[in-house]
Amino acid sequence: MKSSLFRGALVAAASIGLASPAFAHATFETAQTTPNSTYKAVLRIGHGCKGQPTLKVRVQIPDGIIAVKPMPKAGWTLETTKAAYAKTYQLYGDALSEGITGITWTGSLDDGHYDEFVFQARVTDAFQPGETVYIPVVQECASAKEEWTQIPASGQDAHSLKSPAPGVKIVAAAGAPASVKAGSLTIEQPWSRATPAGAKVGGGYLRITNTGKESDRLIGGSFPLGSKVEVHEMSMQDNVMRMKQVEGGLEIKPGESVELKPGGFHLMLMDLKEPLKEGQTFKGTLVFERAGTVNVEYTVRGMSGQGGGAAEHKH
């Protein structure tokens, strides 16, 4: 299996419940996390294959989960596979274009025993609150296997599947501001990233959905800690990440959503008067061509994770 095969189904699985916590299935001890955060995955294995001991536990890491670090397990051999990510991510100021996409523990776990297999990973902004990330797991025994790889289709209940992949629900960070409506536009959870001392620019991120029949454009905005807000786009050109201002504003077409996130379209918070600090909130405005000026509130997250803080805002 390759992680790219799962990505489409992962995004389609938004708002679907988690796999059953019963130990009859492979499940994660902590069944939820927030976007752009470090997640400790404790995989629970409660039985073997048709009465046979489990000899291998394989975990397939989907696109959008990076910087995987599996925990060695006494009495078990640990192997990993690496591959290129579907896109380049920024973590602690470093560009990550490849990493661990598969983990295999080899040993022996009796059918009548229970055990846990642990890894740490970074859940990027590729996943948004309301989605569920499904992480396929396979147990291999001497002459049988249990494949926990089924991913529910959109609108399907994961509990109805015979062998559901373990799921992790993506939830909003504590204190995240509620959505804001402006006419036919819905503006979801604006946030920014903490900046180092002396930084003159910051980034702003959010999702905008247009439920109307006419297009609108995000032109810019304002905030009290700097001079203005501009709309910018990052793109890869000749293996170099470049950024430019979006001339004329960013179009939000009828019936569509546009996500401003690290590595793509985003807001540039210009001429910072002071550093943005993790846990801080600040008010600002967004200016649209049709909807006009809309008041919003940003939550500031830590510097780490997809985006890379100040390094992300170099032209």
TORLO-17085 format. One line per field, with one value per residue (C-alpha): residue number from 1; x, y, z; residue in one letter. Coordinates in steps of 0.1 Angstrom, whole numbers, plus 5000, padded with zeros to 4 digits. Example, Ala and Ser with C-alpha at 12.3 -4.5 7.8 and 13.67 -1.06 7.14 Angstrom:
BEGIN
i	1, 2
px	5123, 5137
py	4955, 4989
pz	5078, 5071
aa	a, s
This chain:
BEGIN
i	1, 2, 3, 4, 5, 6, 7, 8, 9, 10, 11, 12, 13, 14, 15, 16, 17, 18, 19, 20, 21, 22, 23, 24, 25, 26, 27, 28, 29, 30, 31, 32, 33, 34, 35, 36, 37, 38, 39, 40, 41, 42, 43, 44, 45, 46, 47, 48, 49, 50, 51, 52, 53, 54, 55, 56, 57, 58, 59, 60, 61, 62, 63, 64, 65, 66, 67, 68, 69, 70, 71, 72, 73, 74, 75, 76, 77, 78, 79, 80, 81, 82, 83, 84, 85, 86, 87, 88, 89, 90, 91, 92, 93, 94, 95, 96, 97, 98, 99, 100, 101, 102, 103, 104, 105, 106, 107, 108, 109, 110, 111, 112, 113, 114, 115, 116, 117, 118, 119, 120, 121, 122, 123, 124, 125, 126, 127, 128, 129, 130, 131, 132, 133, 134, 135, 136, 137, 138, 139, 140, 141, 142, 143, 144, 145, 146, 147, 148, 149, 150, 151, 152, 153, 154, 155, 156, 157, 158, 159, 160, 161, 162, 163, 164, 165, 166, 167, 168, 169, 170, 171, 172, 173, 174, 175, 176, 177, 178, 179, 180, 181, 182, 183, 184, 185, 186, 187, 188, 189, 190, 191, 192, 193, 194, 195, 196, 197, 198, 199, 200, 201, 202, 203, 204, 205, 206, 207, 208, 209, 210, 211, 212, 213, 214, 215, 216, 217, 218, 219, 220, 221, 222, 223, 224, 225, 226, 227, 228, 229, 230, 231, 232, 233, 234, 235, 236, 237, 238, 239, 240, 241, 242, 243, 244, 245, 246, 247, 248, 249, 250, 251, 252, 253, 254, 255, 256, 257, 258, 259, 260, 261, 262, 263, 264, 265, 266, 267, 268, 269, 270, 271, 272, 273, 274, 275, 276, 277, 278, 279, 280, 281, 282, 283, 284, 285, 286, 287, 288, 289, 290, 291, 292, 293, 294, 295, 296, 297, 298, 299, 300, 301, 302, 303, 304, 305, 306, 307, 308, 309, 310, 311, 312, 313, 314, 315
px	5000, 5011, 5000, 4989, 4962, 4945, 4947, 4915, 4895, 4910, 4897, 4863, 4860, 4854, 4828, 4827, 4829, 4859, 4865, 4849, 4870, 4864, 4896, 4881, 4895, 4928, 4923, 4943, 4942, 4939, 4913, 4916, 4941, 4943, 4958, 4994, 5003, 5024, 5004, 5015, 4998, 4993, 4980, 4961, 4961, 4937, 4938, 4956, 4945, 4919, 4935, 4971, 4997, 5004, 5039, 5040, 5022, 5024, 5013, 5008, 5013, 4989, 4999, 4997, 5013, 5050, 5081, 5071, 5092, 5083, 5091, 5113, 5096, 5114, 5114, 5104, 5124, 5115, 5117, 5106, 5102, 5107, 5093, 5088, 5059, 5032, 5044, 5071, 5063, 5081, 5089, 5109, 5122, 5134, 5119, 5107, 5101, 5104, 5101, 5088, 5056, 5055, 5064, 5067, 5072, 5082, 5079, 5052, 5019, 4997, 4961, 4950, 4972, 4969, 4997, 5004, 5026, 5037, 5049, 5050, 5041, 5032, 4996, 4999, 4974, 4965, 4937, 4911, 4887, 4858, 4879, 4890, 4924, 4924, 4957, 4957, 4971, 4978, 4984, 5003, 5002, 5017, 4990, 4964, 4962, 4939, 4938, 4924, 4924, 4888, 4882, 4845, 4832, 4817, 4785, 4793, 4794, 4828, 4811, 4794, 4827, 4840, 4877, 4879, 4912, 4919, 4907, 4919, 4894, 4907, 4893, 4897, 4924, 4911, 4900, 4898, 4874, 4840, 4832, 4822, 4795, 4795, 4766, 4772, 4807, 4817, 4851, 4864, 4889, 4915, 4949, 4985, 5019, 5041, 5070, 5106, 5118, 5126, 5104, 5085, 5060, 5036, 5012, 4975, 4955, 4918, 4892, 4865, 4834, 4811, 4775, 4761, 4756, 4783, 4820, 4837, 4874, 4895, 4914, 4933, 4926, 4940, 4951, 4963, 4998, 5010, 5003, 4982, 4972, 4980, 4970, 5001, 5007, 5036, 5047, 5076, 5096, 5128, 5130, 5129, 5099, 5088, 5061, 5042, 5013, 4980, 4971, 4935, 4926, 4919, 4887, 4862, 4838, 4802, 4798, 4835, 4859, 4893, 4918, 4946, 4973, 5011, 5027, 4999, 4976, 4979, 4976, 5008, 5006, 5029, 5052, 5047, 5051, 5058, 5062, 5032, 5031, 5017, 4983, 4977, 4946, 4942, 4913, 4916, 4895, 4893, 4882, 4862, 4852, 4815, 4811, 4831, 4849, 4845, 4858, 4877, 4898, 4931, 4945, 4984, 4998, 5034, 5062, 5066, 5047, 5038, 5047, 5080, 5074, 5096, 5114, 5081, 5078, 5109, 5104
py	5000, 5035, 5065, 5084, 5058, 5068, 5106, 5111, 5089, 5106, 5141, 5126, 5111, 5145, 5144, 5106, 5089, 5070, 5033, 5014, 5016, 4979, 4959, 4936, 4962, 4980, 5014, 5044, 5052, 5089, 5093, 5130, 5157, 5192, 5204, 5214, 5195, 5167, 5135, 5105, 5075, 5045, 5017, 4990, 4954, 4931, 4898, 4878, 4863, 4835, 4823, 4826, 4849, 4882, 4882, 4915, 4948, 4971, 5008, 5028, 5066, 5087, 5119, 5149, 5132, 5139, 5136, 5101, 5086, 5051, 5038, 5007, 4978, 4953, 4918, 4932, 4942, 4977, 4985, 5016, 5026, 5061, 5078, 5113, 5133, 5145, 5180, 5198, 5207, 5231, 5220, 5241, 5261, 5231, 5219, 5182, 5166, 5129, 5108, 5076, 5064, 5028, 5011, 4974, 4958, 4920, 4898, 4876, 4885, 4856, 4857, 4859, 4888, 4926, 4950, 4986, 4999, 5036, 5063, 5101, 5122, 5157, 5162, 5190, 5216, 5193, 5182, 5205, 5203, 5180, 5156, 5121, 5108, 5070, 5052, 5017, 4988, 4952, 4923, 4894, 4859, 4826, 4817, 4845, 4883, 4910, 4940, 4971, 4992, 5000, 5037, 5048, 5067, 5102, 5098, 5062, 5052, 5037, 5013, 4996, 4984, 4949, 4960, 4997, 5015, 5032, 5068, 5100, 5129, 5163, 5190, 5227, 5239, 5250, 5286, 5287, 5314, 5305, 5309, 5344, 5349, 5379, 5377, 5345, 5341, 5319, 5326, 5297, 5299, 5325, 5318, 5330, 5317, 5329, 5350, 5354, 5386, 5412, 5397, 5423, 5400, 5372, 5349, 5346, 5315, 5306, 5290, 5309, 5293, 5311, 5298, 5325, 5328, 5354, 5355, 5377, 5386, 5389, 5421, 5426, 5437, 5454, 5445, 5466, 5451, 5462, 5484, 5463, 5428, 5416, 5384, 5364, 5331, 5307, 5284, 5262, 5274, 5257, 5239, 5273, 5284, 5318, 5342, 5370, 5393, 5382, 5412, 5421, 5399, 5362, 5350, 5329, 5314, 5305, 5271, 5268, 5270, 5286, 5276, 5300, 5279, 5276, 5268, 5282, 5312, 5331, 5365, 5386, 5406, 5435, 5457, 5440, 5463, 5434, 5396, 5374, 5351, 5316, 5316, 5353, 5364, 5396, 5412, 5424, 5429, 5413, 5434, 5418, 5432, 5425, 5416, 5447, 5449, 5419, 5417, 5386, 5373, 5354, 5328, 5326, 5290, 5279, 5285, 5248, 5229, 5233, 5268, 5275, 5309, 5338, 5316, 5312, 5350, 5356, 5366
pz	5000, 4994, 5013, 4982, 4977, 5009, 5007, 4987, 5011, 5041, 5032, 5022, 5057, 5074, 5102, 5104, 5138, 5150, 5149, 5178, 5209, 5216, 5216, 5189, 5165, 5163, 5178, 5191, 5228, 5221, 5194, 5187, 5181, 5167, 5134, 5133, 5165, 5177, 5183, 5204, 5187, 5210, 5188, 5208, 5195, 5214, 5196, 5169, 5136, 5140, 5172, 5159, 5175, 5159, 5144, 5126, 5131, 5101, 5102, 5070, 5075, 5053, 5035, 5058, 5088, 5090, 5112, 5124, 5152, 5162, 5196, 5199, 5217, 5239, 5222, 5189, 5158, 5144, 5107, 5088, 5052, 5038, 5008, 4994, 5008, 4984, 4991, 5010, 5046, 5070, 5105, 5130, 5100, 5080, 5048, 5049, 5016, 5027, 5058, 5074, 5056, 5070, 5104, 5110, 5144, 5142, 5172, 5188, 5206, 5218, 5206, 5243, 5251, 5246, 5238, 5225, 5198, 5199, 5175, 5176, 5145, 5134, 5122, 5097, 5085, 5057, 5081, 5095, 5124, 5116, 5095, 5107, 5097, 5091, 5096, 5080, 5102, 5093, 5117, 5102, 5117, 5106, 5080, 5084, 5088, 5101, 5078, 5095, 5063, 5054, 5052, 5052, 5022, 5028, 5049, 5058, 5095, 5103, 5128, 5099, 5085, 5092, 5094, 5099, 5099, 5133, 5132, 5148, 5149, 5141, 5165, 5169, 5193, 5227, 5226, 5188, 5177, 5162, 5126, 5113, 5087, 5064, 5039, 5019, 5032, 5062, 5077, 5098, 5126, 5117, 5133, 5131, 5142, 5169, 5155, 5168, 5183, 5157, 5130, 5109, 5093, 5103, 5086, 5088, 5079, 5076, 5054, 5035, 5021, 4996, 4998, 4975, 4937, 4930, 4934, 4960, 4965, 4996, 4991, 5024, 5059, 5090, 5126, 5155, 5158, 5123, 5093, 5070, 5058, 5023, 5005, 4993, 4975, 4979, 4951, 4942, 4911, 4900, 4934, 4952, 4973, 4962, 4974, 4957, 4965, 4949, 4926, 4926, 4956, 4960, 4944, 4963, 4937, 4944, 4961, 4968, 4997, 4997, 5024, 5033, 5049, 5052, 5019, 4997, 4998, 5031, 5047, 5053, 5085, 5077, 5098, 5132, 5161, 5185, 5183, 5181, 5212, 5214, 5231, 5223, 5205, 5186, 5167, 5131, 5099, 5065, 5035, 5007, 4974, 4979, 5016, 5027, 5061, 5084, 5120, 5129, 5158, 5154, 5178, 5178, 5177, 5184, 5159, 5151, 5124, 5088, 5077, 5095, 5111, 5099, 5073, 5055, 5048, 5027, 4991
aa	m, k, s, s, l, f, r, g, a, l, v, a, a, a, s, i, g, l, a, s, p, a, f, a, h, a, t, f, e, t, a, q, t, t, p, n, s, t, y, k, a, v, l, r, i, g, h, g, c, k, g, q, p, t, l, k, v, r, v, q, i, p, d, g, i, i, a, v, k, p, m, p, k, a, g, w, t, l, e, t, t, k, a, a, y, a, k, t, y, q, l, y, g, d, a, l, s, e, g, i, t, g, i, t, w, t, g, s, l, d, d, g, h, y, d, e, f, v, f, q, a, r, v, t, d, a, f, q, p, g, e, t, v, y, i, p, v, v, q, e, c, a, s, a, k, e, e, w, t, q, i, p, a, s, g, q, d, a, h, s, l, k, s, p, a, p, g, v, k, i, v, a, a, a, g, a, p, a, s, v, k, a, g, s, l, t, i, e, q, p, w, s, r, a, t, p, a, g, a, k, v, g, g, g, y, l, r, i, t, n, t, g, k, e, s, d, r, l, i, g, g, s, f, p, l, g, s, k, v, e, v, h, e, m, s, m, q, d, n, v, m, r, m, k, q, v, e, g, g, l, e, i, k, p, g, e, s, v, e, l, k, p, g, g, f, h, l, m, l, m, d, l, k, e, p, l, k, e, g, q, t, f, k, g, t, l, v, f, e, r, a, g, t, v, n, v, e, y, t, v, r, g, m, s, g, q, g, g, g, a, a, e, h, k, h
